[in-house]
Structures are given as structure tokens and as C-alpha cells.
Amino acid sequence: MSELIQVLVMTTIAGAAMPVGGVLAMFERISPQWIEDEFRHSVIAFGGGVLISAVALVLVPEGVRELSLGWIVLAFLIGGIAFWGLETVLARSKSSAAQLVAMVSDFVPEAIALGAAFAHGESTGALLAILIGLQNLPEGFNSFRELKASGGSSDWKIVGLLCVLVPLGPIAGWIGFSYLSAYPKLVAFIMLFAASGILYLTFQDLAPQAKDGDRKLPAVGAVLGFLLGVVGQVLLDG
């Protein structure tokens, strides 16, 4: 299997995690109620842990390797400001798709970085693909719940919308593999931009939603999510 085909397959699978997360949200009804609440908050916390592991284990180490300190700071500042601005606009417009837009906003640059990593034969590409899929699962779960709460769409229409977003991954991966791999500094900038945006979204959206009153178990999901990324890194390095 050629490297480009691997990129297309992996980004498609990673993107497919979005509608899978939506389907899980559609059938999340669990009894008794406290178990359902615990499950929901644990899924969100797990997604936060995976996002942090993607930042700490792949995006930042790969990004800082190619750039000088000034460009590193600039990439982080632009990423944080861009995602803050995007959320501010969505909040003012009272859009019900804030989580959906945020999910796409970090999925696309990550897929670009994945494609470029495979073009250079880096093992981090496979780890990044796994982490993208794992983060898309709870983000799809959360996006479904957000859209469902706004009303106006049936369950399967929302899942269908999530399915429409899946091709964005292979397209972005192809661009990264075919065109941006020749510009490693640009790819590194994109990685740090995405890392900054992910950190903002994690602490702005996921971390507050993961908290469930005085219950402590959901926070364990964040630890498990990060641990999963560490295990993947160790296995690839071994």
C-alpha cells in the first residue's frame, strides 16, 4: 500500500469517528440516570485527555523541531487568538454548531500535518492518525448532543451531517502529503497553530463539561485518554 493511500485510508477512518460518536450519543440512554451522566462526562473527559496527548506527544515536539523561538511563539499566539475569535463569533451568533465547527477546525490542520508526516516517512504520522480518530469520537458525541439540544433536526440528519464532514480528512491529508510536505516549516507552523487551538478548546469547552458536580470518576477519563497516547508513542518508538 503506497504512503498516499495509507494517508487517505487513515484520515477517512479518523474522520469516520465523528459520525460514530454521533451514533453513540443517539443511543446513550442508560439507566439509572447517574450512570448516564457519569458516562457522558467520562466520554468528554476522555476526549480532553486524548487532545492533550496529541498536543504533548506529536504536535508540539514535531512543530518546535523545525521552527525558531519567534515563529513558535507566533504560531501559538495566532492559533489561540484564531480559535478564541471563532468561538466568540459563534457565541454571539448563538449558533448551535459551535462544537461542530471547533471539531472541524482542529481536524483539518491535523490531517494536513498527518499527510506531511507520512510524506517524510515519520512514525508520528500513524500515532497522529490514531489520536485524531480518538479525539473525533468524543467530539462527534458532543456535537450531536449540542445540535440535538437546539432542536429542528432528527437524529439521523445530524449523523448524516457528521458523515458529510468525513471527506475533509482525506482531502486535507492529500494536500499535506502532495503539496505541503516540501515546506516543513509551514507544516510545523500548522502543527503549532492546531496545538494552540486544541489547548484553547480543551480548557474552554471540554474541561468544564467534563466536571460533574462532586463526582471524581469522569476526571479519570482524562488520565486514560492521555495514557492511551503515551502507550501509542512507546509502542511506535519500540
N, C-alpha and C positions, 0 to 999 in steps of 0.2 A: 504494500500500500504506500503510495507516494506521500510525501510530507504534506502537500496541499490537501490531499484527500483526508488525511488524518485531521488537519485543521478544520475542514468542513464538517466532518463527522462529529468531532468533539464539541465544536461550537453549537452544532444542531442539538446534540444531546444536552448540553448545558442549558440551551435556551428552552428545550422541552420541559425542563424542571419547573418553568413558570406555570404552564397550564396544569402540570401535575400538582403543584402546590395549590392551585385554584380548586382542583377536584377534591383534594384533602380537606380544604376549607368548606366545601359544599357538603361533605359528609362528616363534619367534625362533631356532630351532636352526640355527646357522650353523657351517660347518667351514672352517678348523680352530678349535679351542676358543678360542684367544686372540682371534680376530676376534669370536666370540660375546660374550666377556667385554668386549671393547672397545666393542662396540655397546651392550650393556646399560648399562654405566656412562656412556656418552656420552648415551644417552636420558635417564637420570636427571639428569645434569648440565645437559642442555638444558632440562629441566623446571624446574630450580632457577633458571636464567637467566631464563626467562620469568616465573616467580613474582616474582623481584626486580624485573623491569621493570614488572610490574603495580603493585607497591608504589611504585616510584620515579616512574613516569610518570603514573599515574592515581590510585590510591587515596589516597596521601599529599597530592599537590598539591590534589586536589579536597576532601579532608577538612579540611585546615588552613585552607582559604579561608573556611569557614563558622563555625569554632569559635574560642573564645578559648584561650589557652595552657593554662589549667587543665583545660578539657574535653579538649583534645588529649592532655595527659599522662594523664588518667583513662582515656580510650578505649584508649590504648596499654597501660596497665598492666592493665586488665581483660582485654583481648584476649590478652596474653601469659600472664597467670595462668590464664585460662579454658582455653587450649589446653594449657598445662602440666598443669593438673589433669586434663583429658580424657585426655591421654597416660599420665599416672600411673595413672589408674583402669584403662585398657585394659591397661597393662603388668602391673598386679597381678592382673588377671583372666586374664592370659595369653591374651587374645583374639587370634585370627588375623586380625581385621578392623581392626587399628589404622590402617593406611594408608587403608583404605576410609572409615572414619569421619572421619579427618582430611581426606580429599578432599571429602566432603560438607560438612564443617564450614566450609570456605572457599568452596566452590561456591555455597552458598545465600546468604550475605550479599553475595557479589559479584554474583549475579544480581539481588538486590534493588536494589543500587546501580545496576546497568545499567538496570533498568526506570525508576528515578527519573531517571537521566541523560537517557534518551530523552524522558521527560515534559517536561523542561525544554529539549529541543532541543539538548543539548550534544553536540559531536562526539566527546567522550571515550567516549560510550556505545558507538560502533562499535569503537573501539580496545579497550575493555574486553572486548567480546564476543569479539574475535579472541584476546586474551590468555587469557581463560578457557578457550576451546577448546584452545589450545596447551598450557596447563598441565594440562588434564584428560587429554590424551593420554598423557603420561608417568606421570601419577598413576594412570590406569587400568591402564597397563602394570605399574606397581609393585604395585598392589592385586591384580592377577591372580596375579602371582608369589608374593605373600605368602599368599594364600588357597590357591593350589596347593600350596605347601610344607607347609601344615598338613594336607593330605590330606582325604579324606572327600567331596570334590565333584569331579564331572567338569569338563572344560574348558568345555563349553558351558553347564553350570549356572552356572559363575562368570560367564561372559559374559552369561548371562540376568539374573543378579543386577545386573550393571552396567547393563543395559538398563532394569531396573526403576527405577533411580535417575534416569534421564534426565528424566522429567516434573517432578522437583523444581525444575529450572531455570525452565521456563515458569511454574510456579506462583509461585515467588519473584519472577520478573520482573514478573508481573502484579500482585502485591501492591505491589512497589516503584513501578510505574507508576500504579496506580489509587488507592492509599491513602497511601503514604509520600512521594510527590513533593511533597505540601503541607507537609511537615515537613523542610526542607532540613538543618536542624541535626541531626535524628535520622539522616538518611541519611549525613551527614558522619561522625557518630559510628560508624555501622555500617561505613563505609569504613575508618576508622582501626582499628576493632576487628579487621576482617578483615586489614588490613595487618600488624598486630602478630602475629596468629595465623600468617599466611603466613611472616613472618620467623622465627618460632619453629620452624615445621615445616621450613623450608628448612635451617636450621642444625642442627636436631635429627635430622632423618631423611634428607633428600635429599643434603646436602653430604657427610656421612660415607659414604653408599652410592656416591656418585659417584667417590670415591677408589678407585683400582685399583692398589694396590702402587706401583711406581715409574713406572708409565705416565703420561705427561703429556697424551695426546690427549683423554681424557674431559673435562678441565677446559676445553678449547676449546669444548665443547658449551655450557657456561655462558655464555661470551662471546657465542656465536652466538645463544643464546636471548635474552639481554638486547639484543643488536644488533637483533634482529627487532622488539622492542618499540620501540626508538628509530626505526627506519625507518618503522614504522606511525605513530608520533607526527608525524614530519616530513611524511609524505605527507598526513596529515589537516590539519595546520596550513597546508600549502601550498595 
